[in-house]
Amino acid sequence: MNFNRRTFLKAASGATALPLLGHVRHARAATSRVVVVGGGFAGATAAKYVAQWGGPGVSVSLVEPDATHVSCILSNLVLNDRVKYAALGFNHSMLHQRYGVELVRDRAVAADPVAGKLDLASGSTLAFDRLIVAPGIGFDPVPGLGTPALQAMVPHAWIAGSQTLTLRDQLMKMANGTTVILTIPKAPYRCPPGPYERACVIADYLKRKKPRSKIVVLDANPVIQAEPSAFLNAFNVLYAGRLEYVPNAEVVRVSFEGSRRVAWVRNGASEIAYRCDVLNHIPRNTAAPLVHHLGLANVGGRWAGVDPLSFESAVAPNIHVIGDAQGTGLPKAGHIANCEAKVCADAVVRMLNGWPIDEPARLSSLVLNSACYSPITYTTASWLNAVFAYDAGSGLMKRVDASFGEAERHSTKNFEQMFKWAERLFDDTFA
Ligand SMILES: Cc1cc2nc3c(=O)[nH]c(=O)nc-3n(C[C@H](O)[C@H](O)[C@H](O)COP(=O)(O)OP(=O)(O)OC[C@H]3O[C@@H](n4cnc5c(N)ncnc54)[C@H](O)[C@@H]3O)c2cc1C
């Protein structure tokens, strides 16, 4: 591997400063209205940068129902009490105070791209010239978990929030000698290394606190989807005898036997039952419900197809989709969502002003970075890095192979760097 940690850190930190894309011009005098839906990594960044780069001629509103966005990034470390839940909550007040973004505490429910109207759950409507949709992910329904009460008993904790705390409490309360099952959905899903990282965090917790317990990882995919050498080493060496990894294990339904949970895995025409005491089932991911309601999920009926030059929807004019909901093939991760948001913000400001988005200088600077740090034990982490560049021939974002790499070993140094990297990303997104 010719990609070392120093190169990684350089690339990772460069990403947050990424596409300024030559913004010296300010938007036109008449006010244009940009509405952003979703205040997570993609939406909060987009609101901030459209407001900055658009100048006084652009008004920006951010629609988000939650007063506090809870970061998924680092949330696996809430499960073993390494990070306090409250430390991962971010409000959007800085976006208002520093950049003049109007905060609208509401939920978007419908949009008319031609009339430029966004309907909110409260019954009010916002007018827009450009709409940026960044609502994250949703899930396929799970047979056997048809009610909110049953869903709360089997938390996915794949959108950070109350389910993160539920899963943490279940792990803390389980008796020594009992079993946890973690399921991994078919790719693509949010954060490729995330479930394997969670498997390590839980296995490490069991090793230290409940040494007679074990974790079974049921992976719907045929192989580990990210950082295979770090995770295989962890599974086979660090957690040998404590962690059982089962590939090609797609959970098709869930049932209950008293206090025990049963995950049913497809096996040809029949099913195999896996029984446990704590079940962390992550259902198959898709774009958030809003993307489906707006008719934007044209990629496999799951994700929103977009033009990578602007993240404008392939099916609806004036609507852009960024973050995990987009279907370009870019990984679904917060760091790259932050980069996508800047490309989109730049394009939106250009489009509002009638400036081109396909200037050669801009095309050659469309380089996006994805980075993840993965805790492997209570004190060590590994990392993964990939860079994607615009390919004019295909019109797609393509991975730059020389940039692709993972840490040679998990280390305490990586663990410390993880917090610095996250702090920088949180600041660039929410402050
Ligand atoms: C355990 C875990 C660990 C992870 N670790 C990493 C990592 O190390 N590095 C990394 O890069 N990524 C990581 N990720 C992935 C990262 O968290 C996501 O990729 C990122 O959150 C996606 O950003 P987003 O803005 O698309 O969605 P989100 O951050 O989920 O934000 C979506 C927002 O939209 C709002 N919303 C939804 N519907 C509506 C609506 N109708 N109206 C208004 N608002 C709405 C929601 O309330 C939410 O605030 C991790 C994920 C998990 C689960």
The ligand as an ORCA input file, in Angstrom:
! r2SCAN-3c Opt
* xyz 0 1
  C     -22.505      3.793     13.611
  C     -22.140      4.722     12.485
  C     -20.829      5.192     12.372
  C     -20.486      6.037     11.318
  N     -19.176      6.468     11.193
  C     -18.819      7.247     10.152
  C     -17.453      7.664      9.974
  O     -16.551      7.305     10.732
  N     -17.168      8.479      8.918
  C     -18.129      8.905      8.052
  O     -17.800      9.648      7.134
  N     -19.428      8.504      8.175
  C     -19.791      7.691      9.198
  N     -21.106      7.293      9.335
  C     -22.092      7.655      8.289
  C     -22.687      9.042      8.496
  O     -23.227      9.182      9.774
  C     -23.761      9.291      7.445
  O     -23.240      8.988      6.189
  C     -24.215     10.739      7.477
  O     -24.909     10.982      8.681
  C     -25.102     11.068      6.274
  O     -25.474     12.416      6.314
  P     -26.885     12.887      5.760
  O     -26.914     14.365      5.957
  O     -27.135     12.311      4.430
  O     -27.951     12.201      6.746
  P     -28.155     12.449      8.290
  O     -26.882     12.839      8.940
  O     -28.876     11.256      8.806
  O     -29.125     13.702      8.378
  C     -30.424     13.667      7.863
  C     -31.267     14.736      8.566
  O     -32.460     14.939      7.812
  C     -33.538     15.116      8.705
  N     -34.766     14.763      7.987
  C     -35.168     13.529      7.560
  N     -36.360     13.621      6.923
  C     -36.700     14.934      6.945
  C     -37.835     15.657      6.451
  N     -38.845     15.048      5.810
  N     -37.882     16.999      6.656
  C     -36.856     17.631      7.295
  N     -35.764     17.005      7.778
  C     -35.700     15.671      7.609
  C     -33.206     14.186      9.876
  O     -33.896     14.584     11.058
  C     -31.686     14.338      9.973
  O     -31.325     15.362     10.885
  C     -21.481      6.452     10.384
  C     -22.803      5.984     10.515
  C     -23.126      5.120     11.550
  C     -24.548      4.626     11.672
*
